[in-house]
Each structure stands twice: as C-alpha cells, then as structure tokens.
Amino acid sequence: MLLWDYDKKTLQKSKAGKILLLERMINYGPDKDEKIRLSEVKKYWDKLELFPTRKHLLELLIWGRYKSSLKNNKLFWLK
C-alpha cells in the first residue's frame, strides 16, 4: 500500500492509525507482501469507513449475510 501522505511507522503506534491503515488496505489494496488480517477486520469493523460495495461484499464473505442495511435511493415504491 502506497502511503505518500503519512508515515506508516508512526501510524502503527496508535489505534486510530491502525484503523486508517486497515481502511486503506481494504479500499485500495495491500502491497504484494502485505496481507489483511481477518481478526483485525472483525475487531475494527464498526469503525471502518469503507467503500459501500466493498463493505457489502466483505459482509457476505465474513459473516454470510449483510450486517448493515442497504440504502434505497428511491423515494416511492410503486407496484
């Protein structure tokens, strides 16, 4: 994961920094030698701000169902 705007070593020291690194690895992809740990994803799941489509896909892969609700953009339901 390319971090041009932050120092990775200082981010790994704080909890907020770990969450930011995890968000970036999920949203933009890790480097070739990096892996995303499932235990960290589950631990910080409620605090992660992910792209909506990736979040729903990960919910299906990890828990087998949606934990968050899908937002409907329609104002009215017509039959």
MMTF fields as JSON, N, C-alpha, C and O atoms, coordinates in Angstrom:
{
  "mmtfVersion": "1.0.0",
  "mmtfProducer": "UNKNOWN",
  "numBonds": 315,
  "numAtoms": 316,
  "numGroups": 79,
  "numChains": 1,
  "numModels": 1,
  "chainsPerModel": [1],
  "groupsPerChain": [79],
  "chainIdList": ["A"],
  "bondAtomList": [4, 2, 8, 6, 12, 10, 16, 14, 20, 18, 24, 22, 28, 26, 32, 30, 36, 34, 40, 38, 44, 42, 48, 46, 52, 50, 56, 54, 60, 58, 64, 62, 68, 66, 72, 70, 76, 74, 80, 78, 84, 82, 88, 86, 92, 90, 96, 94, 100, 98, 104, 102, 108, 106, 112, 110, 116, 114, 120, 118, 124, 122, 128, 126, 132, 130, 136, 134, 140, 138, 144, 142, 148, 146, 152, 150, 156, 154, 160, 158, 164, 162, 168, 166, 172, 170, 176, 174, 180, 178, 184, 182, 188, 186, 192, 190, 196, 194, 200, 198, 204, 202, 208, 206, 212, 210, 216, 214, 220, 218, 224, 222, 228, 226, 232, 230, 236, 234, 240, 238, 244, 242, 248, 246, 252, 250, 256, 254, 260, 258, 264, 262, 268, 266, 272, 270, 276, 274, 280, 278, 284, 282, 288, 286, 292, 290, 296, 294, 300, 298, 304, 302, 308, 306, 312, 310],
  "bondOrderList": [1, 1, 1, 1, 1, 1, 1, 1, 1, 1, 1, 1, 1, 1, 1, 1, 1, 1, 1, 1, 1, 1, 1, 1, 1, 1, 1, 1, 1, 1, 1, 1, 1, 1, 1, 1, 1, 1, 1, 1, 1, 1, 1, 1, 1, 1, 1, 1, 1, 1, 1, 1, 1, 1, 1, 1, 1, 1, 1, 1, 1, 1, 1, 1, 1, 1, 1, 1, 1, 1, 1, 1, 1, 1, 1, 1, 1, 1],
  "groupList": [{"groupName": "MET", "atomNameList": ["N", "CA", "C", "O"], "elementList": ["N", "C", "C", "O"], "formalChargeList": [0, 0, 0, 0], "bondAtomList": [1, 0, 2, 1, 3, 2], "bondOrderList": [1, 1, 2], "singleLetterCode": "M", "chemCompType": "L-PEPTIDE LINKING"}, {"groupName": "LEU", "atomNameList": ["N", "CA", "C", "O"], "elementList": ["N", "C", "C", "O"], "formalChargeList": [0, 0, 0, 0], "bondAtomList": [1, 0, 2, 1, 3, 2], "bondOrderList": [1, 1, 2], "singleLetterCode": "L", "chemCompType": "L-PEPTIDE LINKING"}, {"groupName": "TRP", "atomNameList": ["N", "CA", "C", "O"], "elementList": ["N", "C", "C", "O"], "formalChargeList": [0, 0, 0, 0], "bondAtomList": [1, 0, 2, 1, 3, 2], "bondOrderList": [1, 1, 2], "singleLetterCode": "W", "chemCompType": "L-PEPTIDE LINKING"}, {"groupName": "ASP", "atomNameList": ["N", "CA", "C", "O"], "elementList": ["N", "C", "C", "O"], "formalChargeList": [0, 0, 0, 0], "bondAtomList": [1, 0, 2, 1, 3, 2], "bondOrderList": [1, 1, 2], "singleLetterCode": "D", "chemCompType": "L-PEPTIDE LINKING"}, {"groupName": "TYR", "atomNameList": ["N", "CA", "C", "O"], "elementList": ["N", "C", "C", "O"], "formalChargeList": [0, 0, 0, 0], "bondAtomList": [1, 0, 2, 1, 3, 2], "bondOrderList": [1, 1, 2], "singleLetterCode": "Y", "chemCompType": "L-PEPTIDE LINKING"}, {"groupName": "LYS", "atomNameList": ["N", "CA", "C", "O"], "elementList": ["N", "C", "C", "O"], "formalChargeList": [0, 0, 0, 0], "bondAtomList": [1, 0, 2, 1, 3, 2], "bondOrderList": [1, 1, 2], "singleLetterCode": "K", "chemCompType": "L-PEPTIDE LINKING"}, {"groupName": "THR", "atomNameList": ["N", "CA", "C", "O"], "elementList": ["N", "C", "C", "O"], "formalChargeList": [0, 0, 0, 0], "bondAtomList": [1, 0, 2, 1, 3, 2], "bondOrderList": [1, 1, 2], "singleLetterCode": "T", "chemCompType": "L-PEPTIDE LINKING"}, {"groupName": "GLN", "atomNameList": ["N", "CA", "C", "O"], "elementList": ["N", "C", "C", "O"], "formalChargeList": [0, 0, 0, 0], "bondAtomList": [1, 0, 2, 1, 3, 2], "bondOrderList": [1, 1, 2], "singleLetterCode": "Q", "chemCompType": "L-PEPTIDE LINKING"}, {"groupName": "SER", "atomNameList": ["N", "CA", "C", "O"], "elementList": ["N", "C", "C", "O"], "formalChargeList": [0, 0, 0, 0], "bondAtomList": [1, 0, 2, 1, 3, 2], "bondOrderList": [1, 1, 2], "singleLetterCode": "S", "chemCompType": "L-PEPTIDE LINKING"}, {"groupName": "ALA", "atomNameList": ["N", "CA", "C", "O"], "elementList": ["N", "C", "C", "O"], "formalChargeList": [0, 0, 0, 0], "bondAtomList": [1, 0, 2, 1, 3, 2], "bondOrderList": [1, 1, 2], "singleLetterCode": "A", "chemCompType": "L-PEPTIDE LINKING"}, {"groupName": "GLY", "atomNameList": ["N", "CA", "C", "O"], "elementList": ["N", "C", "C", "O"], "formalChargeList": [0, 0, 0, 0], "bondAtomList": [1, 0, 2, 1, 3, 2], "bondOrderList": [1, 1, 2], "singleLetterCode": "G", "chemCompType": "PEPTIDE LINKING"}, {"groupName": "ILE", "atomNameList": ["N", "CA", "C", "O"], "elementList": ["N", "C", "C", "O"], "formalChargeList": [0, 0, 0, 0], "bondAtomList": [1, 0, 2, 1, 3, 2], "bondOrderList": [1, 1, 2], "singleLetterCode": "I", "chemCompType": "L-PEPTIDE LINKING"}, {"groupName": "GLU", "atomNameList": ["N", "CA", "C", "O"], "elementList": ["N", "C", "C", "O"], "formalChargeList": [0, 0, 0, 0], "bondAtomList": [1, 0, 2, 1, 3, 2], "bondOrderList": [1, 1, 2], "singleLetterCode": "E", "chemCompType": "L-PEPTIDE LINKING"}, {"groupName": "ARG", "atomNameList": ["N", "CA", "C", "O"], "elementList": ["N", "C", "C", "O"], "formalChargeList": [0, 0, 0, 0], "bondAtomList": [1, 0, 2, 1, 3, 2], "bondOrderList": [1, 1, 2], "singleLetterCode": "R", "chemCompType": "L-PEPTIDE LINKING"}, {"groupName": "ASN", "atomNameList": ["N", "CA", "C", "O"], "elementList": ["N", "C", "C", "O"], "formalChargeList": [0, 0, 0, 0], "bondAtomList": [1, 0, 2, 1, 3, 2], "bondOrderList": [1, 1, 2], "singleLetterCode": "N", "chemCompType": "L-PEPTIDE LINKING"}, {"groupName": "PRO", "atomNameList": ["N", "CA", "C", "O"], "elementList": ["N", "C", "C", "O"], "formalChargeList": [0, 0, 0, 0], "bondAtomList": [1, 0, 2, 1, 3, 2], "bondOrderList": [1, 1, 2], "singleLetterCode": "P", "chemCompType": "L-PEPTIDE LINKING"}, {"groupName": "VAL", "atomNameList": ["N", "CA", "C", "O"], "elementList": ["N", "C", "C", "O"], "formalChargeList": [0, 0, 0, 0], "bondAtomList": [1, 0, 2, 1, 3, 2], "bondOrderList": [1, 1, 2], "singleLetterCode": "V", "chemCompType": "L-PEPTIDE LINKING"}, {"groupName": "PHE", "atomNameList": ["N", "CA", "C", "O"], "elementList": ["N", "C", "C", "O"], "formalChargeList": [0, 0, 0, 0], "bondAtomList": [1, 0, 2, 1, 3, 2], "bondOrderList": [1, 1, 2], "singleLetterCode": "F", "chemCompType": "L-PEPTIDE LINKING"}, {"groupName": "HIS", "atomNameList": ["N", "CA", "C", "O"], "elementList": ["N", "C", "C", "O"], "formalChargeList": [0, 0, 0, 0], "bondAtomList": [1, 0, 2, 1, 3, 2], "bondOrderList": [1, 1, 2], "singleLetterCode": "H", "chemCompType": "L-PEPTIDE LINKING"}],
  "groupTypeList": [0, 1, 1, 2, 3, 4, 3, 5, 5, 6, 1, 7, 5, 8, 5, 9, 10, 5, 11, 1, 1, 1, 12, 13, 0, 11, 14, 4, 10, 15, 3, 5, 3, 12, 5, 11, 13, 1, 8, 12, 16, 5, 5, 4, 2, 3, 5, 1, 12, 1, 17, 15, 6, 13, 5, 18, 1, 1, 12, 1, 1, 11, 2, 10, 13, 4, 5, 8, 8, 1, 5, 14, 14, 5, 1, 17, 2, 1, 5],
  "groupIdList": [1, 2, 3, 4, 5, 6, 7, 8, 9, 10, 11, 12, 13, 14, 15, 16, 17, 18, 19, 20, 21, 22, 23, 24, 25, 26, 27, 28, 29, 30, 31, 32, 33, 34, 35, 36, 37, 38, 39, 40, 41, 42, 43, 44, 45, 46, 47, 48, 49, 50, 51, 52, 53, 54, 55, 56, 57, 58, 59, 60, 61, 62, 63, 64, 65, 66, 67, 68, 69, 70, 71, 72, 73, 74, 75, 76, 77, 78, 79],
  "secStructList": [7, 7, 7, 1, 1, 1, 7, 2, 2, 2, 2, 6, 6, 1, 2, 2, 2, 2, 2, 2, 2, 2, 2, 2, 2, 2, 2, 2, 7, 7, 7, 6, 6, 7, 7, 7, 7, 2, 2, 2, 2, 2, 2, 6, 4, 4, 4, 7, 7, 7, 7, 2, 2, 2, 2, 2, 2, 2, 2, 2, 2, 2, 2, 1, 1, 7, 1, 1, 7, 7, 7, 7, 7, 7, 1, 7, 7, 7, 7],
  "xCoordList": [0.848, 0.0, 0.901, 1.807, 0.65, 1.447, 0.921, -0.231, 1.756, 1.396, 2.32, 3.45, 1.848, 2.678, 2.404, 3.214, 1.283, 0.903, 1.063, 0.871, 1.408, 1.578, 2.835, 3.32, 3.352, 4.459, 3.867, 3.2, 4.108, 3.497, 3.918, 3.106, 5.171, 5.659, 4.975, 4.684, 4.714, 4.04, 2.556, 1.953, 1.957, 0.543, 0.315, -0.73, 1.253, 1.08, 1.121, 0.757, 1.553, 1.662, 0.329, 0.125, -0.586, -1.862, -3.005, -2.897, -4.098, -5.269, -5.912, -6.301, -6.023, -6.612, -5.757, -6.285, -4.462, -3.566, -3.71, -3.668, -3.879, -4.085, -5.376, -5.433, -6.413, -7.685, -7.543, -8.083, -6.827, -6.612, -5.833, -6.17, -4.807, -4.04, -4.892, -4.791, -5.728, -6.594, -7.624, -7.895, -8.196, -9.15, -8.502, -9.091, -7.308, -6.615, -6.251, -6.324, -5.862, -5.524, -6.76, -6.662, -7.914, -9.137, -9.623, -9.954, -9.666, -10.209, -9.314, -9.817, -8.017, -7.111, -6.216, -5.502, -6.242, -5.452, -4.109, -3.474, -3.661, -2.349, -1.233, -1.483, -0.002, 1.163, 1.239, 0.439, 2.19, 2.332, 2.674, 2.217, 3.467, 3.89, 3.016, 3.236, 2.033, 1.154, -0.106, -0.556, -0.66, -1.917, -2.837, -2.386, -4.113, -5.112, -5.539, -5.981, -5.406, -5.735, -7.23, -7.79, -7.86, -9.291, -9.645, -10.69, -8.8, -9.077, -9.119, -9.924, -8.258, -8.273, -9.503, -10.08, -9.904, -11.105, -12.324, -13.143, -12.449, -13.577, -13.514, -14.545, -12.322, -12.152, -12.568, -13.241, -12.172, -12.435, -13.57, -13.676, -14.412, -15.428, -16.352, -16.632, -16.818, -17.751, -17.086, -17.783, -15.781, -15.066, -14.49, -13.978, -14.568, -14.004, -14.944, -16.152, -14.391, -15.152, -14.709, -13.706, -15.495, -15.153, -16.071, -17.143, -15.619, -16.484, -17.694, -17.536, -18.912, -20.133, -20.144, -20.548, -19.714, -19.756, -18.766, -19.066, -17.603, -16.622, -17.121, -16.909, -17.781, -18.294, -19.344, -19.327, -20.249, -21.28, -20.686, -21.128, -19.694, -19.045, -18.321, -18.419, -17.6, -16.9, -17.876, -17.6, -19.023, -20.026, -20.497, -20.64, -20.735, -21.16, -20.067, -20.352, -18.82, -17.723, -17.401, -17.103, -17.461, -17.067, -18.196, -18.002, -19.386, -20.481, -21.556, -22.408, -21.539, -22.537, -23.86, -24.824, -23.932, -25.148, -24.755, -23.621, -25.711, -25.472, -25.689, -26.73, -24.732, -24.92, -25.489, -26.274, -25.098, -25.622, -26.728, -26.776, -27.594, -28.706, -28.29, -27.461, -28.876, -28.653, -29.553, -30.748, -28.995, -29.78, -30.497, -29.915, -31.772, -32.577, -32.635, -32.982, -32.303, -32.302, -33.663, -33.846, -34.606, -35.933, -36.764, -36.701, -37.532, -38.4, -39.716, -40.274, -40.218, -41.503, -41.404, -40.666, -42.158, -42.246, -43.526, -44.614, -43.407, -44.592, -44.755, -43.78, -45.989, -46.282, -46.685, -46.973],
  "yCoordList": [-1.16, 0.0, 1.232, 1.35, 2.12, 3.314, 4.414, 4.831, 4.872, 5.966, 7.137, 7.176, 8.067, 9.216, 10.374, 11.295, 10.338, 11.46, 11.184, 12.093, 9.961, 9.606, 8.768, 8.153, 8.752, 7.867, 6.598, 6.65, 5.481, 4.229, 3.795, 3.25, 4.031, 3.603, 4.361, 3.77, 5.651, 6.414, 6.07, 6.136, 5.704, 5.33, 4.009, 3.824, 3.097, 1.784, 1.835, 0.859, 2.944, 3.056, 3.359, 2.987, 4.03, 4.401, 3.567, 2.999, 3.5, 2.74, 3.375, 2.669, 4.693, 5.396, 5.2, 5.099, 5.149, 4.915, 3.518, 3.33, 2.533, 1.16, 1.041, 0.332, 1.745, 1.726, 2.373, 1.865, 3.483, 4.166, 3.289, 3.227, 2.617, 1.717, 0.551, 0.152, 0.012, -1.094, -0.652, -1.38, 0.532, 1.082, 1.218, 0.842, 1.747, 1.952, 0.626, 0.494, -0.352, -1.654, -2.312, -2.953, -2.164, -2.763, -1.99, -2.593, -0.674, 0.131, 0.155, 0.095, 0.239, 0.412, -0.784, -0.81, -1.772, -2.973, -2.912, -1.858, -4.038, -4.096, -4.27, -4.529, -4.124, -4.411, -5.91, -6.687, -6.298, -7.713, -8.574, -9.713, -8.053, -8.854, -8.646, -9.304, -7.755, -7.494, -8.351, -8.714, -8.661, -9.397, -8.7, -8.125, -8.756, -8.173, -9.26, -10.334, -8.977, -9.967, -9.928, -8.868, -11.075, -11.189, -10.78, -10.169, -11.104, -10.757, -9.24, -8.743, -8.503, -7.042, -6.453, -5.486, -7.031, -6.547, -6.727, -5.817, -7.89, -8.134, -7.233, -6.759, -7.0, -6.192, -4.743, -4.146, -4.179, -2.763, -2.557, -1.47, -3.542, -3.469, -2.252, -1.583, -1.96, -0.853, 0.509, 1.508, 0.572, 1.844, 2.083, 3.167, 1.091, 1.217, 1.994, 1.754, 2.915, 3.643, 3.13, 3.57, 2.183, 1.511, 1.951, 2.512, 1.679, 1.917, 1.001, -0.154, 1.488, 0.696, -0.678, -1.656, -0.77, -2.079, -3.052, -4.239, -2.574, -3.449, -3.881, -5.02, -2.968, -3.293, -4.402, -5.329, -4.31, -5.337, -6.672, -7.724, -6.643, -7.878, -8.533, -9.745, -7.745, -8.303, -8.854, -9.873, -8.183, -8.707, -10.086, -10.99, -10.241, -11.551, -12.598, -13.742, -12.222, -13.18, -13.557, -14.715, -12.585, -12.847, -13.491, -14.526, -12.873, -13.338, -14.105, -14.739, -14.065, -14.786, -14.057, -14.625, -12.827, -12.01, -10.548, -10.221, -9.678, -8.252, -7.853, -8.167, -7.173, -6.639, -5.228, -4.835, -4.468, -3.12, -3.16, -4.063, -2.197, -2.185, -1.521, -0.611, -1.991, -1.37, -0.145, -0.229, 0.982, 2.198, 2.227, 1.936, 2.584, 2.655, 4.098, 4.986, 4.348, 5.698, 6.124, 7.293, 5.219, 5.536, 6.18, 5.778, 7.171, 7.826, 7.096, 7.1, 6.479, 5.813, 4.404, 4.136, 3.528, 2.168, 2.062, 2.273, 1.74, 1.552, 0.084, -0.635, -0.351, -1.753, -1.908, -3.019],
  "zCoordList": [0.0, 0.0, 0.0, 0.825, -0.906, -1.051, -0.122, -0.238, 0.78, 1.68, 1.402, 1.888, 0.637, 0.324, 1.283, 1.385, 1.978, 2.831, 4.323, 5.131, 4.713, 6.123, 6.289, 5.338, 7.507, 7.846, 8.452, 9.485, 7.821, 8.234, 9.638, 10.386, 9.997, 11.313, 12.447, 13.486, 12.273, 13.326, 13.389, 14.46, 12.252, 12.264, 12.973, 13.598, 12.895, 13.507, 15.032, 15.688, 15.601, 17.06, 17.73, 18.885, 17.025, 17.646, 17.085, 15.999, 17.836, 17.424, 16.193, 15.262, 16.186, 15.041, 13.791, 12.683, 13.966, 12.843, 12.273, 11.057, 13.154, 12.694, 11.893, 10.888, 12.35, 11.643, 10.275, 9.292, 10.198, 8.922, 7.952, 6.769, 8.428, 7.571, 7.072, 5.912, 7.951, 7.573, 6.534, 5.579, 6.718, 5.744, 4.373, 3.359, 4.348, 3.072, 2.426, 1.204, 3.22, 2.644, 2.035, 0.989, 2.67, 2.14, 0.913, -0.108, 1.006, -0.088, -1.319, -2.441, -1.14, -2.27, -2.537, -3.539, -1.657, -1.863, -1.172, -1.142, -0.612, 0.046, -0.97, -2.147, -0.502, -1.337, -1.608, -1.088, -2.411, -2.758, -1.552, -1.461, -0.626, 0.526, 1.753, 2.77, 1.694, 2.836, 2.744, 1.657, 3.908, 3.986, 4.971, 5.962, 4.692, 5.584, 6.557, 6.149, 7.834, 8.863, 9.155, 9.432, 9.091, 9.325, 10.751, 10.975, 11.706, 13.101, 13.303, 14.092, 12.595, 12.704, 12.04, 12.538, 10.922, 10.234, 11.133, 11.255, 11.759, 12.657, 13.887, 14.365, 14.394, 15.604, 15.369, 16.21, 14.233, 13.957, 12.961, 12.392, 12.728, 11.687, 11.83, 10.836, 13.015, 13.216, 13.043, 12.866, 13.089, 12.985, 11.59, 11.315, 10.712, 9.369, 8.453, 8.442, 7.696, 6.688, 5.324, 4.762, 4.813, 3.572, 2.445, 2.672, 1.212, 0.067, 0.206, 0.599, -0.109, 0.141, -0.521, 0.108, -1.758, -2.423, -1.8, -1.675, -1.41, -0.751, 0.627, 1.045, 1.32, 2.648, 2.575, 3.386, 1.615, 1.481, 1.043, 1.504, 0.162, -0.253, 0.92, 1.111, 1.7, 2.864, 3.894, 4.528, 4.069, 4.995, 4.561, 5.383, 3.27, 2.775, 2.932, 3.288, 2.672, 2.773, 4.219, 4.509, 5.117, 6.51, 7.303, 7.94, 7.263, 8.106, 7.345, 7.968, 6.034, 5.253, 5.122, 4.608, 5.57, 5.484, 5.611, 5.96, 5.321, 5.482, 6.934, 7.511, 7.525, 8.875, 8.811, 9.674, 7.799, 7.622, 6.58, 5.745, 6.634, 5.693, 4.389, 4.371, 3.315, 2.024, 1.924, 2.208, 1.526, 1.429, 0.089, -0.956, 0.145, -1.045, -1.516, -0.737, -2.772, -3.305, -3.843, -4.183, -3.926, -4.436, -3.338, -2.177, -3.717, -2.745, -2.569, -1.472, -3.601, -3.546, -4.106, -5.055, -3.498, -4.006, -4.802, -4.266, -6.06, -6.913, -7.209, -7.428, -7.213, -7.506, -8.95, -9.395]
}
